[in-house]
Amino acid sequence: MATRAFIDKVEESMHPATEGFEDLAWIFTCDSRNRGLVRQGFDEAAVLWKAVKATSGNMLEIGRNLAGSTVLLAAAAAPDREIYSIDNRSHEDRACKDYLGRAANKGRVHLLVADSRVPIPNLRFGFLFIDGDHTFEGVLADVVAHWNALQSSGQYPALVAFHDALPNDNFKWRDADRRLKRLWIRLKNKFRKRQKPEVAPDYEPGVLKVCDELIRQGLATKWRWAGSMLVVKKLGDLPRNFSEVTRKVQPT
Ligand SMILES: C[S@@+](CC[C@H](N)C(=O)[O-])C[C@H]1O[C@@H](n2cnc3c(N)ncnc32)[C@H](O)[C@@H]1O
């Protein structure tokens, strides 16, 4: 079996095309230089914001690092929504922690220090943000652990955002200034057993492979994307053999 390229049509949103500031990311230059406490480009963060707004219910974040993305989720979410954030280490920036500790957030933001591969019992989510272990096995394990806890609610779709899922131009600016370095890597590659890439990879093929499989197996459809961020809409629960089938698929 082979993975196929993304050819699905973008599903029409229930919202008009332009509804807020987050729809105007295209008028900015957006790439990895936008990254700060949130490890995302402006356009990627805008899509994440939009996805939170389009959903309802609890949210689960996998991988918060400095917790800039947790701040964004909390800011975008209606006050009655709970935010569960898992990371296997506590590495939050002070300013983010202060923001999440404010009265409006304190009771509803849960900063869990745990392995994201372990399901959280008795909780259901309306939105997942997967940005933890980016290896194929890591993303697959996260999806297997949490996908079936995701559910739509009335008019609100069940959405999942994957960071580092798509090829993009996030690092183009940096590599444009590295002609000499690229030449040097090319030269050294001639003498290496395992060649190094001349241009730094801008996405994680393992993340894309899992997303491709979710779509190919009819479990999800593309919703929105920007930079390396892909948001999919859940169409169905994972079958028991999802991991087995997905591991067998060879990239084209
Ligand atoms: C790319 S960073 C997250 C960036 C953050 N979402 C943002 O947008 O700013 C990935 C995080 O995933 C965490 N991580 C990696 N593997 C994990 C695992 N198995 N369980 C929980 N967290 C994990 C790392 O500790 C790291 O903080």
The ligand as a Tripos MOL2 file, in Angstrom:
@<TRIPOS>MOLECULE
LIG
   27    29     1     0     0
SMALL
NO_CHARGES

@<TRIPOS>ATOM
      1 C1          7.3910   21.1650   19.9200 C.3       1 LIG1
      2 S1          7.2260   21.1800   21.6780 S.3       1 LIG1
      3 C2          5.6080   21.8300   21.9290 C.3       1 LIG1
      4 C3          5.4800   23.2680   21.4950 C.3       1 LIG1
      5 C4          4.2200   23.9590   21.9030 C.3       1 LIG1
      6 N1          3.0220   23.2160   21.5820 N.3       1 LIG1
      7 C5          4.1380   25.3250   21.2270 C.2       1 LIG1
      8 O1          3.4260   25.4380   20.2050 O.co2     1 LIG1
      9 O2          4.7940   26.2480   21.6860 O.co2     1 LIG1
     10 C6          7.0530   19.4780   22.0170 C.3       1 LIG1
     11 C7          6.8560   19.1280   23.4830 C.3       1 LIG1
     12 O3          6.4030   17.7820   23.5520 O.3       1 LIG1
     13 C8          6.9000   17.1890   24.7210 C.3       1 LIG1
     14 N2          6.8630   15.7230   24.5570 N.ar      1 LIG1
     15 C9          7.5850   14.9500   23.7110 C.ar      1 LIG1
     16 N3          7.2650   13.6570   23.8510 N.ar      1 LIG1
     17 C10         6.3030   13.5940   24.8000 C.ar      1 LIG1
     18 C11         5.5520   12.5260   25.4050 C.ar      1 LIG1
     19 N4          5.7200   11.2470   25.0350 N.pl3     1 LIG1
     20 N5          4.6540   12.8360   26.3600 N.ar      1 LIG1
     21 C12         4.4520   14.1200   26.7430 C.ar      1 LIG1
     22 N6          5.1290   15.1710   26.2000 N.ar      1 LIG1
     23 C13         6.0410   14.9100   25.2560 C.ar      1 LIG1
     24 C14         8.3060   17.7740   24.8700 C.3       1 LIG1
     25 O4          8.7260   17.7380   26.2320 O.3       1 LIG1
     26 C15         8.1210   19.2070   24.3520 C.3       1 LIG1
     27 O5          7.9230   20.1160   25.3940 O.3       1 LIG1
@<TRIPOS>BOND
     1     1     2 1
     2     2     3 1
     3     2    10 1
     4     3     4 1
     5     4     5 1
     6     5     6 1
     7     5     7 1
     8     7     8 2
     9     7     9 1
    10    10    11 1
    11    11    12 1
    12    11    26 1
    13    12    13 1
    14    13    14 1
    15    13    24 1
    16    14    15 ar
    17    14    23 ar
    18    15    16 ar
    19    16    17 ar
    20    17    18 ar
    21    17    23 ar
    22    18    19 1
    23    18    20 ar
    24    20    21 ar
    25    21    22 ar
    26    22    23 ar
    27    24    25 1
    28    24    26 1
    29    26    27 1
@<TRIPOS>SUBSTRUCTURE
     1 LIG1         1 GROUP 0 **** ****
